[in-house]
Amino acid sequence: MGRKRNNDRLRTLRQLDRLKWETAEQLGLSDDMKDPDELSVREAGKVGGQMVKKLVKKGEEAIVEESAGKADKNL
């Protein structure tokens, strides 16, 4: 794996980790996240589910922005 790909992967993992902690805090589960033995499967599922919702929303927004940019160029 090239150095750039490795750096991109690390950046992505840091961003996902940041999103995980932000989501856990919003759900009031950040204390449980500090000790993995305290986090139940149900709580982990809540965090993961909310993360997926946020990622899908960001992806949809990116598609809309990209489509708007292409439409502007075609005018």
ZATORFI-366601 format. One record per atom (N, C-alpha, C, O, CB): x, y, z; residue number from 1; chain. Coordinates in Angstrom, 2 decimals, padded with zeros to 5 digits. Glycine has a CB too. Example, Ala and Ser with C-alpha at 12.3 -4.5 7.8 and 13.67 -1.06 7.14 Angstrom:
// ZATORFI-366601
[rec [013.19, -005.69, 007.80], 1, 'A'] [rec [012.30, -004.50, 007.80], 1, 'A'] [rec [013.20, -003.30, 007.80], 1, 'A'] [rec [014.24, -003.32, 008.46], 1, 'A'] [rec [011.31, -004.47, 009.05], 1, 'A'] [rec [012.85, -002.25, 007.08], 2, 'A'] [rec [013.67, -001.06, 007.14], 2, 'A'] [rec [012.90, 000.03, 007.87], 2, 'A'] [rec [013.41, 001.14, 008.04], 2, 'A'] [rec [014.08, -000.60, 005.72], 2, 'A'] 
// end
This chain:
// ZATORFI-366601
[rec [000.85, -001.17, 000.00], 1, 'A'] [rec [000.00, 000.00, 000.00], 1, 'A'] [rec [000.89, 001.23, 000.00], 1, 'A'] [rec [001.86, 001.30, 000.75], 1, 'A'] [rec [-000.97, 000.00, 001.22], 1, 'A'] [rec [000.56, 002.20, -000.84], 2, 'A'] [rec [001.35, 003.41, -000.94], 2, 'A'] [rec [001.18, 004.30, 000.27], 2, 'A'] [rec [000.23, 004.17, 001.05], 2, 'A'] [rec [000.99, 004.17, -002.18], 2, 'A'] [rec [002.12, 005.19, 000.41], 3, 'A'] [rec [002.11, 006.10, 001.56], 3, 'A'] [rec [000.85, 006.98, 001.58], 3, 'A'] [rec [000.24, 007.19, 002.63], 3, 'A'] [rec [003.37, 006.99, 001.55], 3, 'A'] [rec [000.46, 007.49, 000.39], 4, 'A'] [rec [-000.73, 008.35, 000.31], 4, 'A'] [rec [-001.98, 007.57, 000.68], 4, 'A'] [rec [-002.83, 008.07, 001.42], 4, 'A'] [rec [-000.87, 008.95, -001.10], 4, 'A'] [rec [-002.11, 006.35, 000.18], 5, 'A'] [rec [-003.28, 005.53, 000.50], 5, 'A'] [rec [-003.33, 005.25, 002.00], 5, 'A'] [rec [-004.40, 005.25, 002.60], 5, 'A'] [rec [-003.26, 004.21, -000.30], 5, 'A'] [rec [-002.17, 005.00, 002.58], 6, 'A'] [rec [-002.10, 004.73, 004.01], 6, 'A'] [rec [-002.51, 005.96, 004.82], 6, 'A'] [rec [-003.23, 005.85, 005.81], 6, 'A'] [rec [-000.69, 004.28, 004.41], 6, 'A'] [rec [-002.06, 007.14, 004.39], 7, 'A'] [rec [-002.43, 008.38, 005.06], 7, 'A'] [rec [-003.93, 008.66, 004.92], 7, 'A'] [rec [-004.57, 009.09, 005.88], 7, 'A'] [rec [-001.63, 009.55, 004.49], 7, 'A'] [rec [-004.47, 008.41, 003.74], 8, 'A'] [rec [-005.91, 008.59, 003.53], 8, 'A'] [rec [-006.71, 007.66, 004.42], 8, 'A'] [rec [-007.73, 008.05, 004.98], 8, 'A'] [rec [-006.27, 008.36, 002.06], 8, 'A'] [rec [-006.25, 006.43, 004.54], 9, 'A'] [rec [-006.94, 005.45, 005.38], 9, 'A'] [rec [-006.92, 005.89, 006.85], 9, 'A'] [rec [-007.94, 005.80, 007.54], 9, 'A'] [rec [-006.29, 004.06, 005.23], 9, 'A'] [rec [-005.77, 006.35, 007.33], 10, 'A'] [rec [-005.65, 006.81, 008.71], 10, 'A'] [rec [-006.55, 008.02, 008.96], 10, 'A'] [rec [-007.18, 008.13, 010.02], 10, 'A'] [rec [-004.20, 007.15, 009.04], 10, 'A'] [rec [-006.60, 008.94, 008.00], 11, 'A'] [rec [-007.44, 010.13, 008.13], 11, 'A'] [rec [-008.91, 009.71, 008.22], 11, 'A'] [rec [-009.66, 010.23, 009.04], 11, 'A'] [rec [-007.22, 011.10, 006.94], 11, 'A'] [rec [-009.31, 008.77, 007.39], 12, 'A'] [rec [-010.69, 008.28, 007.40], 12, 'A'] [rec [-011.02, 007.61, 008.72], 12, 'A'] [rec [-012.10, 007.82, 009.27], 12, 'A'] [rec [-010.91, 007.30, 006.24], 12, 'A'] [rec [-010.11, 006.80, 009.23], 13, 'A'] [rec [-010.34, 006.13, 010.51], 13, 'A'] [rec [-010.47, 007.14, 011.64], 13, 'A'] [rec [-011.31, 006.97, 012.53], 13, 'A'] [rec [-009.20, 005.14, 010.81], 13, 'A'] [rec [-009.65, 008.19, 011.62], 14, 'A'] [rec [-009.75, 009.24, 012.65], 14, 'A'] [rec [-011.09, 009.96, 012.56], 14, 'A'] [rec [-011.71, 010.27, 013.58], 14, 'A'] [rec [-008.59, 010.25, 012.52], 14, 'A'] [rec [-011.53, 010.24, 011.35], 15, 'A'] [rec [-012.81, 010.91, 011.16], 15, 'A'] [rec [-013.97, 010.04, 011.65], 15, 'A'] [rec [-014.89, 010.53, 012.30], 15, 'A'] [rec [-013.02, 011.27, 009.68], 15, 'A'] [rec [-013.91, 008.75, 011.35], 16, 'A'] [rec [-014.95, 007.83, 011.83], 16, 'A'] [rec [-014.94, 007.71, 013.34], 16, 'A'] [rec [-015.99, 007.63, 013.97], 16, 'A'] [rec [-014.79, 006.45, 011.19], 16, 'A'] [rec [-013.75, 007.69, 013.92], 17, 'A'] [rec [-013.65, 007.61, 015.37], 17, 'A'] [rec [-014.23, 008.87, 016.02], 17, 'A'] [rec [-014.93, 008.79, 017.03], 17, 'A'] [rec [-012.17, 007.41, 015.80], 17, 'A'] [rec [-013.94, 010.03, 015.42], 18, 'A'] [rec [-014.48, 011.30, 015.91], 18, 'A'] [rec [-016.01, 011.28, 015.82], 18, 'A'] [rec [-016.70, 011.71, 016.75], 18, 'A'] [rec [-013.90, 012.49, 015.10], 18, 'A'] [rec [-016.54, 010.78, 014.70], 19, 'A'] [rec [-017.98, 010.69, 014.51], 19, 'A'] [rec [-018.60, 009.74, 015.54], 19, 'A'] [rec [-019.68, 009.99, 016.06], 19, 'A'] [rec [-018.31, 010.22, 013.09], 19, 'A'] [rec [-017.90, 008.64, 015.83], 20, 'A'] [rec [-018.40, 007.67, 016.81], 20, 'A'] [rec [-018.53, 008.31, 018.19], 20, 'A'] [rec [-019.55, 008.15, 018.86], 20, 'A'] [rec [-017.47, 006.45, 016.88], 20, 'A'] [rec [-017.50, 009.03, 018.60], 21, 'A'] [rec [-017.53, 009.66, 019.93], 21, 'A'] [rec [-018.55, 010.78, 020.00], 21, 'A'] [rec [-019.24, 010.94, 021.01], 21, 'A'] [rec [-016.14, 010.20, 020.28], 21, 'A'] [rec [-018.66, 011.55, 018.91], 22, 'A'] [rec [-019.65, 012.63, 018.85], 22, 'A'] [rec [-021.07, 012.04, 018.97], 22, 'A'] [rec [-021.91, 012.58, 019.69], 22, 'A'] [rec [-019.50, 013.44, 017.53], 22, 'A'] [rec [-021.31, 010.96, 018.26], 23, 'A'] [rec [-022.63, 010.33, 018.29], 23, 'A'] [rec [-022.92, 009.74, 019.66], 23, 'A'] [rec [-024.03, 009.89, 020.17], 23, 'A'] [rec [-022.71, 009.23, 017.23], 23, 'A'] [rec [-021.94, 009.09, 020.25], 24, 'A'] [rec [-022.13, 008.52, 021.59], 24, 'A'] [rec [-022.44, 009.61, 022.60], 24, 'A'] [rec [-023.27, 009.42, 023.49], 24, 'A'] [rec [-020.87, 007.74, 022.02], 24, 'A'] [rec [-021.77, 010.75, 022.47], 25, 'A'] [rec [-022.02, 011.85, 023.39], 25, 'A'] [rec [-023.45, 012.38, 023.22], 25, 'A'] [rec [-024.12, 012.67, 024.21], 25, 'A'] [rec [-021.00, 012.99, 023.17], 25, 'A'] [rec [-023.90, 012.49, 021.99], 26, 'A'] [rec [-025.26, 012.97, 021.73], 26, 'A'] [rec [-026.30, 012.01, 022.31], 26, 'A'] [rec [-027.38, 012.43, 022.72], 26, 'A'] [rec [-025.48, 013.15, 020.23], 26, 'A'] [rec [-025.97, 010.73, 022.34], 27, 'A'] [rec [-026.89, 009.73, 022.88], 27, 'A'] [rec [-026.72, 009.53, 024.39], 27, 'A'] [rec [-027.43, 008.74, 025.00], 27, 'A'] [rec [-026.69, 008.41, 022.17], 27, 'A'] [rec [-025.77, 010.25, 024.97], 28, 'A'] [rec [-025.51, 010.13, 026.40], 28, 'A'] [rec [-024.79, 008.84, 026.77], 28, 'A'] [rec [-024.94, 008.33, 027.88], 28, 'A'] [rec [-026.81, 010.20, 027.16], 28, 'A'] [rec [-024.00, 008.32, 025.83], 29, 'A'] [rec [-023.30, 007.05, 026.06], 29, 'A'] [rec [-021.79, 007.20, 026.08], 29, 'A'] [rec [-021.07, 006.20, 026.04], 29, 'A'] [rec [-023.69, 006.05, 025.00], 29, 'A'] [rec [-021.29, 008.42, 026.14], 30, 'A'] [rec [-019.84, 008.61, 026.07], 30, 'A'] [rec [-019.12, 007.99, 027.27], 30, 'A'] [rec [-017.99, 007.51, 027.13], 30, 'A'] [rec [-019.51, 010.10, 025.99], 30, 'A'] [rec [-019.76, 007.99, 028.44], 31, 'A'] [rec [-019.14, 007.35, 029.61], 31, 'A'] [rec [-019.00, 005.84, 029.39], 31, 'A'] [rec [-017.98, 005.25, 029.76], 31, 'A'] [rec [-019.97, 007.62, 030.87], 31, 'A'] [rec [-020.01, 005.23, 028.80], 32, 'A'] [rec [-019.95, 003.80, 028.53], 32, 'A'] [rec [-018.91, 003.47, 027.47], 32, 'A'] [rec [-018.34, 002.38, 027.48], 32, 'A'] [rec [-021.31, 003.28, 028.11], 32, 'A'] [rec [-018.66, 004.40, 026.55], 33, 'A'] [rec [-017.69, 004.16, 025.48], 33, 'A'] [rec [-016.27, 004.09, 026.03], 33, 'A'] [rec [-015.41, 003.43, 025.45], 33, 'A'] [rec [-017.79, 005.26, 024.42], 33, 'A'] [rec [-016.02, 004.76, 027.14], 34, 'A'] [rec [-014.67, 004.76, 027.71], 34, 'A'] [rec [-014.27, 003.39, 028.21], 34, 'A'] [rec [-013.09, 003.03, 028.17], 34, 'A'] [rec [-014.59, 005.76, 028.85], 34, 'A'] [rec [-015.25, 002.60, 028.67], 35, 'A'] [rec [-014.99, 001.24, 029.14], 35, 'A'] [rec [-015.83, 000.29, 028.30], 35, 'A'] [rec [-017.03, 000.17, 028.53], 35, 'A'] [rec [-015.31, 001.09, 030.67], 35, 'A'] [rec [-015.22, -000.39, 027.34], 36, 'A'] [rec [-015.97, -001.26, 026.43], 36, 'A'] [rec [-016.80, -002.34, 027.15], 36, 'A'] [rec [-017.80, -002.81, 026.61], 36, 'A'] [rec [-015.02, -001.93, 025.47], 36, 'A'] [rec [-016.39, -002.73, 028.35], 37, 'A'] [rec [-017.16, -003.74, 029.09], 37, 'A'] [rec [-018.50, -003.19, 029.57], 37, 'A'] [rec [-019.42, -003.95, 029.85], 37, 'A'] [rec [-016.35, -004.25, 030.28], 37, 'A'] [rec [-018.61, -001.88, 029.68], 38, 'A'] [rec [-019.84, -001.23, 030.13], 38, 'A'] [rec [-020.83, -000.99, 028.99], 38, 'A'] [rec [-022.01, -000.76, 029.24], 38, 'A'] [rec [-019.51, 000.09, 030.80], 38, 'A'] [rec [-020.37, -001.05, 027.75], 39, 'A'] [rec [-021.20, -000.78, 026.60], 39, 'A'] [rec [-021.94, -002.05, 026.18], 39, 'A'] [rec [-021.31, -003.05, 025.83], 39, 'A'] [rec [-020.35, -000.23, 025.43], 39, 'A'] [rec [-023.26, -002.01, 026.22], 40, 'A'] [rec [-024.04, -003.18, 025.84], 40, 'A'] [rec [-024.12, -003.26, 024.31], 40, 'A'] [rec [-023.84, -002.29, 023.61], 40, 'A'] [rec [-025.46, -003.12, 026.46], 40, 'A'] [rec [-024.50, -004.41, 023.82], 41, 'A'] [rec [-024.65, -004.60, 022.39], 41, 'A'] [rec [-025.72, -003.64, 021.86], 41, 'A'] [rec [-025.57, -003.08, 020.77], 41, 'A'] [rec [-025.01, -006.07, 022.06], 41, 'A'] [rec [-026.77, -003.47, 022.61], 42, 'A'] [rec [-027.85, -002.57, 022.21], 42, 'A'] [rec [-027.35, -001.13, 022.09], 42, 'A'] [rec [-027.68, -000.43, 021.13], 42, 'A'] [rec [-029.01, -002.65, 023.22], 42, 'A'] [rec [-026.55, -000.69, 023.06], 43, 'A'] [rec [-026.01, 000.67, 023.03], 43, 'A'] [rec [-025.06, 000.84, 021.85], 43, 'A'] [rec [-025.08, 001.87, 021.16], 43, 'A'] [rec [-025.29, 000.99, 024.35], 43, 'A'] [rec [-024.22, -000.16, 021.62], 44, 'A'] [rec [-023.30, -000.10, 020.48], 44, 'A'] [rec [-024.08, -000.02, 019.18], 44, 'A'] [rec [-023.68, 000.69, 018.25], 44, 'A'] [rec [-022.36, -001.32, 020.47], 44, 'A'] [rec [-025.18, -000.75, 019.09], 45, 'A'] [rec [-026.04, -000.71, 017.92], 45, 'A'] [rec [-026.66, 000.66, 017.71], 45, 'A'] [rec [-026.79, 001.12, 016.57], 45, 'A'] [rec [-027.12, -001.74, 018.02], 45, 'A'] [rec [-027.03, 001.31, 018.80], 46, 'A'] [rec [-027.59, 002.66, 018.70], 46, 'A'] [rec [-026.56, 003.63, 018.13], 46, 'A'] [rec [-026.86, 004.43, 017.24], 46, 'A'] [rec [-028.07, 003.16, 020.08], 46, 'A'] [rec [-025.35, 003.53, 018.65], 47, 'A'] [rec [-024.28, 004.41, 018.18], 47, 'A'] [rec [-024.02, 004.14, 016.70], 47, 'A'] [rec [-023.96, 005.08, 015.90], 47, 'A'] [rec [-022.98, 004.21, 019.01], 47, 'A'] [rec [-023.87, 002.88, 016.34], 48, 'A'] [rec [-023.61, 002.53, 014.95], 48, 'A'] [rec [-024.74, 002.95, 014.02], 48, 'A'] [rec [-024.49, 003.45, 012.92], 48, 'A'] [rec [-023.38, 001.04, 014.82], 48, 'A'] [rec [-025.97, 002.75, 014.44], 49, 'A'] [rec [-027.11, 003.13, 013.62], 49, 'A'] [rec [-027.18, 004.62, 013.37], 49, 'A'] [rec [-027.46, 005.05, 012.26], 49, 'A'] [rec [-028.39, 002.68, 014.27], 49, 'A'] [rec [-026.92, 005.40, 014.41], 50, 'A'] [rec [-026.93, 006.86, 014.25], 50, 'A'] [rec [-025.77, 007.32, 013.37], 50, 'A'] [rec [-025.90, 008.28, 012.61], 50, 'A'] [rec [-026.86, 007.55, 015.63], 50, 'A'] [rec [-024.63, 006.64, 013.48], 51, 'A'] [rec [-023.49, 006.98, 012.62], 51, 'A'] [rec [-023.86, 006.75, 011.16], 51, 'A'] [rec [-023.55, 007.58, 010.29], 51, 'A'] [rec [-022.25, 006.15, 013.00], 51, 'A'] [rec [-024.50, 005.63, 010.88], 52, 'A'] [rec [-024.89, 005.32, 009.51], 52, 'A'] [rec [-025.86, 006.37, 008.98], 52, 'A'] [rec [-025.74, 006.82, 007.84], 52, 'A'] [rec [-025.53, 003.91, 009.42], 52, 'A'] [rec [-026.83, 006.77, 009.81], 53, 'A'] [rec [-027.78, 007.80, 009.39], 53, 'A'] [rec [-027.06, 009.09, 009.02], 53, 'A'] [rec [-027.37, 009.72, 008.01], 53, 'A'] [rec [-028.81, 008.07, 010.50], 53, 'A'] [rec [-026.08, 009.48, 009.85], 54, 'A'] [rec [-025.33, 010.71, 009.59], 54, 'A'] [rec [-024.51, 010.59, 008.30], 54, 'A'] [rec [-024.45, 011.53, 007.51], 54, 'A'] [rec [-024.42, 011.04, 010.77], 54, 'A'] [rec [-023.88, 009.42, 008.09], 55, 'A'] [rec [-023.07, 009.23, 006.90], 55, 'A'] [rec [-023.92, 009.23, 005.64], 55, 'A'] [rec [-023.52, 009.78, 004.61], 55, 'A'] [rec [-022.28, 007.93, 007.00], 55, 'A'] [rec [-025.10, 008.62, 005.70], 56, 'A'] [rec [-026.01, 008.61, 004.55], 56, 'A'] [rec [-026.45, 010.04, 004.24], 56, 'A'] [rec [-026.49, 010.44, 003.08], 56, 'A'] [rec [-027.24, 007.70, 004.82], 56, 'A'] [rec [-026.78, 010.80, 005.27], 57, 'A'] [rec [-027.22, 012.18, 005.06], 57, 'A'] [rec [-026.10, 013.00, 004.41], 57, 'A'] [rec [-026.36, 013.78, 003.50], 57, 'A'] [rec [-027.64, 012.83, 006.40], 57, 'A'] [rec [-024.86, 012.84, 004.89], 58, 'A'] [rec [-023.74, 013.57, 004.30], 58, 'A'] [rec [-023.52, 013.15, 002.85], 58, 'A'] [rec [-023.21, 013.99, 002.00], 58, 'A'] [rec [-022.46, 013.33, 005.12], 58, 'A'] [rec [-023.69, 011.87, 002.57], 59, 'A'] [rec [-023.55, 011.38, 001.20], 59, 'A'] [rec [-024.61, 011.95, 000.29], 59, 'A'] [rec [-024.32, 012.34, -000.84], 59, 'A'] [rec [-023.60, 009.87, 001.17], 59, 'A'] [rec [-025.85, 012.01, 000.77], 60, 'A'] [rec [-026.93, 012.59, -000.02], 60, 'A'] [rec [-026.68, 014.07, -000.29], 60, 'A'] [rec [-026.91, 014.55, -001.40], 60, 'A'] [rec [-028.27, 012.42, 000.71], 60, 'A'] [rec [-026.19, 014.78, 000.72], 61, 'A'] [rec [-025.87, 016.20, 000.54], 61, 'A'] [rec [-024.76, 016.39, -000.49], 61, 'A'] [rec [-024.81, 017.31, -001.30], 61, 'A'] [rec [-025.46, 016.84, 001.89], 61, 'A'] [rec [-023.77, 015.50, -000.46], 62, 'A'] [rec [-022.67, 015.59, -001.42], 62, 'A'] [rec [-023.17, 015.34, -002.84], 62, 'A'] [rec [-022.72, 015.99, -003.78], 62, 'A'] [rec [-021.56, 014.58, -001.06], 62, 'A'] [rec [-024.10, 014.41, -002.99], 63, 'A'] [rec [-024.66, 014.12, -004.32], 63, 'A'] [rec [-025.44, 015.32, -004.83], 63, 'A'] [rec [-025.34, 015.67, -006.00], 63, 'A'] [rec [-025.56, 012.87, -004.27], 63, 'A'] [rec [-026.22, 015.94, -003.96], 64, 'A'] [rec [-027.00, 017.12, -004.36], 64, 'A'] [rec [-026.06, 018.24, -004.77], 64, 'A'] [rec [-026.28, 018.89, -005.80], 64, 'A'] [rec [-027.92, 017.58, -003.20], 64, 'A'] [rec [-025.02, 018.48, -003.99], 65, 'A'] [rec [-024.06, 019.53, -004.32], 65, 'A'] [rec [-023.36, 019.25, -005.64], 65, 'A'] [rec [-023.16, 020.15, -006.45], 65, 'A'] [rec [-023.02, 019.67, -003.21], 65, 'A'] [rec [-022.99, 017.99, -005.86], 66, 'A'] [rec [-022.32, 017.61, -007.10], 66, 'A'] [rec [-023.25, 017.80, -008.30], 66, 'A'] [rec [-022.84, 018.28, -009.35], 66, 'A'] [rec [-021.82, 016.15, -007.03], 66, 'A'] [rec [-024.51, 017.42, -008.11], 67, 'A'] [rec [-025.49, 017.57, -009.19], 67, 'A'] [rec [-025.74, 019.04, -009.49], 67, 'A'] [rec [-025.87, 019.42, -010.66], 67, 'A'] [rec [-026.81, 016.89, -008.81], 67, 'A'] [rec [-025.80, 019.86, -008.46], 68, 'A'] [rec [-026.00, 021.29, -008.67], 68, 'A'] [rec [-024.81, 021.90, -009.40], 68, 'A'] [rec [-024.98, 022.75, -010.27], 68, 'A'] [rec [-026.22, 022.01, -007.32], 68, 'A'] [rec [-023.62, 021.46, -009.06], 69, 'A'] [rec [-022.43, 021.96, -009.73], 69, 'A'] [rec [-022.40, 021.58, -011.20], 69, 'A'] [rec [-021.99, 022.38, -012.05], 69, 'A'] [rec [-021.19, 021.45, -009.05], 69, 'A'] [rec [-022.81, 020.37, -011.51], 70, 'A'] [rec [-022.86, 019.93, -012.91], 70, 'A'] [rec [-023.93, 020.68, -013.68], 70, 'A'] [rec [-023.73, 021.02, -014.85], 70, 'A'] [rec [-023.11, 018.43, -012.99], 70, 'A'] [rec [-025.06, 020.94, -013.03], 71, 'A'] [rec [-026.14, 021.68, -013.68], 71, 'A'] [rec [-025.70, 023.10, -014.00], 71, 'A'] [rec [-026.03, 023.63, -015.06], 71, 'A'] [rec [-027.40, 021.69, -012.80], 71, 'A'] [rec [-024.96, 023.73, -013.08], 72, 'A'] [rec [-024.48, 025.09, -013.30], 72, 'A'] [rec [-023.51, 025.15, -014.49], 72, 'A'] [rec [-023.52, 026.11, -015.26], 72, 'A'] [rec [-023.79, 025.62, -012.04], 72, 'A'] [rec [-022.68, 024.12, -014.61], 73, 'A'] [rec [-021.70, 024.09, -015.71], 73, 'A'] [rec [-022.38, 023.89, -017.06], 73, 'A'] [rec [-021.87, 024.34, -018.08], 73, 'A'] [rec [-020.67, 022.98, -015.48], 73, 'A'] [rec [-023.52, 023.21, -017.06], 74, 'A'] [rec [-024.22, 022.94, -018.32], 74, 'A'] [rec [-025.03, 024.14, -018.81], 74, 'A'] [rec [-025.46, 024.17, -019.96], 74, 'A'] [rec [-025.14, 021.75, -018.15], 74, 'A'] [rec [-025.23, 025.12, -017.94], 75, 'A'] [rec [-026.02, 026.30, -018.35], 75, 'A'] [rec [-025.24, 027.27, -019.13], 75, 'A'] [rec [-025.77, 028.30, -019.54], 75, 'A'] [rec [-026.59, 026.99, -017.16], 75, 'A'] 
// end
